[in-house]
Amino acid sequence: MTSPVGTLFNAVLAQCSAGSEFGPVIDQDQRRRLLRGLFDNYYADKAGKGVVFDTNRNWCARMPALHDLFPSAKVIACVRNVAWVMDSLERLYRANPYENTKLFSDDAERSTVYSRVDTLAQRNRLVGFAWAALKEAYYGENAGSLLLVDYDLLSQAPDKVMRLVYDFIDEPWFEHDFNNVQYDAPEFDQALGVSGLHQVKSKVTWQARRSILPPDLFEQYAALSFWADGSKSAANVIRAKLD
C-alpha cells in the first residue's frame, strides 16, 4: 500500500512555493524543516528503527529533494514489461464489469481497451506517471541510489533476488517465507472500484498466460522497457542475463 507521505510532501511544497500566498514568507531552510518534519512525525513510532520503507511512486520524481533530506536514502522499484502491466489492469477491469472504476474519469476514457490503456499511460495517470518518474530517476544524477528489480525474475527466484536487494540496502538477511506472503486491501480497492487491485497470492510464483490485449496494443507498450539498456544509466538493475 502507498503511504500518504508523498502526497503530503507535494501538498506542503505547493503551499510553500512561488504562486502561494505563503511562498514569500517561507525561506528555503523553513521549507526543508517542514518537509523533513513530515517524515519525522509520520514515522515517529519507528524512530528507533535503523531503516524505514516508505512506499510511494512519487519519490522517483523527487530524488534531488529526497537526497538532500536523507543523503543515504535508496529507492527500490519493481519493474515489469509495461504491456503485461496493462494486461493485468485490463484483467482487473473486466473482472469488475458492474463497476465504473475511479481509474477512469468518464465514459470516453473507459469505453474500450484502447482508450483505457491509453488513459492509464498518460503522464499524470496510474501507469504513465510511475513510468515517467522512474525513467527520470533512472537517467538522473542520483541513479546510483536506485535499484530496479525485474518482476518476472523476482517471481521465479524470490530467494536469490531478495538476497541481492538486501545487499543493495546493506542490511542483514531476513529469512522470508515466500510460500506465505498473502496480502489484501479490500476496503481500499472497493473505494476505487477495482476489487482485487492490491490482492497478493500466498505463494510467490510465476505463471505464464496469454495476453488479452490486442496484439498491436501489446506490441506498442512492450517497447517501453527502457531499463533493458543499462549503458547510459548508473542505476542498479536486477535482471536476467541475456545470452
C-alpha positions as CSV (number, residue, x, y, z in Angstrom):
1,M,0.0,0.0,0.0
2,T,1.1,3.5,-0.7
3,S,1.8,5.7,2.3
4,P,0.4,9.3,2.4
5,V,3.8,10.9,2.9
6,G,4.5,11.5,-0.8
7,T,1.1,13.2,-1.2
8,L,1.6,15.3,1.9
9,F,5.1,16.2,0.6
10,N,3.6,17.6,-2.6
11,A,0.8,19.5,-0.8
12,V,3.2,21.2,1.7
13,L,5.7,22.1,-1.0
14,A,2.9,23.6,-3.1
15,Q,1.9,25.8,-0.2
16,C,5.5,26.9,0.3
17,S,6.4,27.6,-3.3
18,A,6.0,30.6,-5.7
19,G,2.4,31.2,-6.5
20,S,1.2,30.5,-3.0
21,E,0.4,33.3,-0.6
22,F,2.8,31.7,1.9
23,G,5.7,31.4,-0.6
24,P,7.3,34.8,0.1
25,V,7.3,34.4,3.8
26,I,8.8,30.9,4.0
27,D,12.5,30.6,3.2
28,Q,14.5,27.6,2.0
29,D,15.5,26.3,5.4
30,Q,12.0,26.5,6.7
31,R,10.7,24.6,3.7
32,R,13.3,21.9,4.3
33,R,12.4,21.6,8.0
34,L,8.7,21.4,7.2
35,L,9.2,18.6,4.6
36,R,11.7,16.7,6.8
37,G,9.1,17.0,9.6
38,L,6.6,15.1,7.6
39,F,8.9,12.0,7.7
40,D,9.9,12.6,11.3
41,N,6.3,12.9,12.6
42,Y,4.7,10.2,10.4
43,Y,7.3,7.6,11.4
44,A,7.8,8.9,15.0
45,D,6.7,5.5,16.3
46,K,9.6,3.9,14.4
47,A,12.3,6.4,15.5
48,G,14.4,3.6,16.9
49,K,14.4,1.6,13.6
50,G,17.5,1.9,11.5
51,V,15.6,1.6,8.2
52,V,12.1,2.8,7.2
53,F,10.5,1.8,3.9
54,D,8.1,4.3,2.5
55,T,6.1,3.2,-0.5
56,N,5.2,5.9,-3.0
57,R,5.7,6.3,-6.7
58,N,6.3,10.0,-6.1
59,W,9.9,9.5,-4.8
60,C,11.4,8.8,-8.2
61,A,10.3,12.3,-9.3
62,R,11.6,13.8,-6.1
63,M,15.1,12.4,-6.0
64,P,17.0,15.7,-5.5
65,A,14.9,16.7,-2.5
66,L,14.9,13.1,-1.1
67,H,18.7,13.0,-1.2
68,D,19.0,16.5,0.3
69,L,16.8,15.5,3.2
70,F,18.2,11.9,3.5
71,P,21.7,11.7,1.8
72,S,21.8,7.9,2.3
73,A,18.3,7.2,1.0
74,K,17.8,4.5,-1.5
75,V,14.9,3.8,-3.9
76,I,13.8,0.3,-4.9
77,A,11.4,-0.1,-7.9
78,C,9.9,-3.4,-9.1
79,V,9.6,-3.2,-12.9
80,R,7.8,-5.3,-15.5
81,N,7.2,-5.2,-19.2
82,V,4.7,-2.4,-19.5
83,A,2.4,-4.4,-21.8
84,W,2.0,-7.0,-19.1
85,V,1.2,-4.3,-16.5
86,M,-1.5,-3.0,-18.8
87,D,-2.7,-6.6,-19.3
88,S,-3.1,-7.1,-15.6
89,L,-5.0,-3.9,-15.1
90,E,-7.3,-4.7,-18.1
91,R,-8.0,-8.1,-16.5
92,L,-9.0,-6.4,-13.2
93,Y,-11.3,-4.0,-15.1
94,R,-13.0,-6.9,-16.9
95,A,-13.3,-8.8,-13.6
96,N,-15.4,-5.9,-12.3
97,P,-17.9,-5.4,-15.2
98,Y,-20.6,-3.9,-13.0
99,E,-18.4,-1.1,-11.6
100,N,-17.3,2.2,-13.1
101,T,-13.8,2.3,-11.5
102,K,-12.3,5.6,-10.4
103,L,-9.3,4.8,-12.5
104,F,-11.2,6.5,-15.4
105,S,-12.9,9.9,-15.3
106,D,-15.6,9.4,-17.9
107,D,-17.1,7.1,-20.5
108,A,-14.7,8.3,-23.1
109,E,-11.7,7.0,-21.1
110,R,-13.3,3.7,-20.1
111,S,-15.1,2.9,-23.4
112,T,-12.7,0.4,-25.0
113,V,-9.5,-1.4,-24.2
114,Y,-7.6,1.2,-26.4
115,S,-9.0,4.2,-24.5
116,R,-8.5,2.5,-21.1
117,V,-4.8,1.6,-21.8
118,D,-4.0,5.0,-23.4
119,T,-5.6,6.8,-20.4
120,L,-3.6,4.8,-17.9
121,A,-0.4,5.6,-19.9
122,Q,-0.9,9.3,-19.7
123,R,1.9,11.1,-17.8
124,N,-0.3,12.0,-14.9
125,R,-2.1,8.7,-14.5
126,L,-1.5,5.4,-12.8
127,V,1.0,3.8,-15.1
128,G,2.2,6.8,-17.1
129,F,3.3,8.8,-14.1
130,A,5.1,5.9,-12.5
131,W,6.9,5.1,-15.8
132,A,7.9,8.7,-16.4
133,A,9.1,9.3,-12.9
134,L,11.1,6.1,-12.9
135,K,12.7,7.0,-16.2
136,E,13.7,10.4,-14.8
137,A,15.4,8.8,-11.8
138,Y,17.0,6.1,-14.0
139,Y,18.9,8.6,-16.1
140,G,19.2,11.2,-13.3
141,E,22.1,12.3,-11.2
142,N,21.0,10.1,-8.2
143,A,20.6,6.9,-10.3
144,G,23.3,5.2,-8.3
145,S,21.0,5.1,-5.3
146,L,18.2,3.4,-7.4
147,L,17.6,-0.3,-7.7
148,L,15.3,-1.8,-10.3
149,V,14.1,-5.3,-9.7
150,D,12.6,-7.3,-12.6
151,Y,9.2,-8.7,-11.7
152,D,9.5,-11.9,-13.7
153,L,12.9,-12.7,-12.2
154,L,11.6,-12.0,-8.7
155,S,8.6,-14.2,-9.1
156,Q,10.7,-17.1,-10.4
157,A,13.7,-16.8,-8.0
158,P,12.5,-14.8,-5.0
159,D,15.1,-16.0,-2.5
160,K,18.1,-15.2,-4.8
161,V,16.7,-11.8,-5.9
162,M,15.8,-10.7,-2.4
163,R,19.3,-11.5,-1.2
164,L,20.6,-9.1,-3.8
165,V,18.1,-6.5,-2.5
166,Y,19.4,-6.9,1.0
167,D,22.9,-6.4,-0.3
168,F,21.8,-3.2,-2.0
169,I,20.4,-1.7,1.2
170,D,23.3,-3.1,3.2
171,E,21.0,-4.9,5.7
172,P,21.4,-8.4,7.2
173,W,19.3,-11.1,5.6
174,F,15.9,-11.9,7.0
175,E,14.5,-15.4,6.3
176,H,11.3,-14.8,4.3
177,D,8.6,-17.4,3.8
178,F,7.9,-17.0,0.1
179,N,5.0,-19.5,0.4
180,N,3.1,-17.3,2.8
181,V,3.1,-13.7,1.7
182,Q,-0.7,-13.2,1.2
183,Y,-1.9,-9.6,1.4
184,D,-5.2,-7.8,0.5
185,A,-6.7,-4.4,1.0
186,P,-10.3,-4.9,0.0
187,E,-11.7,-1.7,1.5
188,F,-9.2,0.5,-0.3
189,D,-9.8,-1.4,-3.6
190,Q,-13.6,-1.2,-3.3
191,A,-13.3,2.6,-2.8
192,L,-11.5,2.7,-6.1
193,G,-14.0,0.4,-7.7
194,V,-11.2,-2.1,-8.6
195,S,-11.7,-5.2,-6.5
196,G,-8.5,-7.2,-6.2
197,L,-6.1,-4.4,-7.2
198,H,-3.8,-5.0,-4.1
199,Q,-4.5,-8.7,-3.7
200,V,-1.4,-10.8,-3.4
201,K,-1.5,-14.6,-3.5
202,S,0.1,-16.6,-0.7
203,K,2.9,-18.2,-2.8
204,V,5.4,-16.2,-4.8
205,T,5.4,-17.9,-8.2
206,W,5.5,-17.1,-11.9
207,Q,2.5,-18.1,-14.1
208,A,2.6,-18.0,-17.9
209,R,-0.6,-16.7,-19.5
210,R,-1.9,-15.4,-22.8
211,S,-2.4,-11.6,-23.0
212,I,-6.0,-10.3,-23.5
213,L,-4.7,-7.1,-25.1
214,P,-5.0,-6.7,-28.9
215,P,-1.6,-7.6,-30.5
216,D,-0.9,-4.1,-31.8
217,L,-1.6,-2.6,-28.3
218,F,0.6,-5.2,-26.6
219,E,3.5,-4.6,-29.0
220,Q,3.2,-0.8,-28.6
221,Y,3.7,-1.0,-24.8
222,A,6.1,-3.9,-24.8
223,A,8.6,-1.5,-26.3
224,L,8.8,0.8,-23.3
225,S,11.1,-1.2,-21.1
226,F,13.9,1.4,-21.0
227,W,15.7,-0.4,-18.2
228,A,16.7,-3.2,-20.5
229,D,19.5,-0.9,-21.7
230,G,21.9,0.0,-18.9
231,S,24.6,1.6,-21.0
232,K,23.5,5.2,-20.2
233,S,22.5,4.8,-16.6
234,A,24.3,4.4,-13.2
235,A,21.2,2.7,-11.7
236,N,21.4,-0.8,-10.3
237,V,19.2,-3.4,-12.0
238,I,18.5,-7.0,-11.1
239,R,17.5,-8.7,-14.3
240,A,18.0,-12.0,-16.1
241,K,21.3,-12.3,-18.1
242,L,20.9,-12.2,-21.8
243,D,22.6,-14.8,-23.9
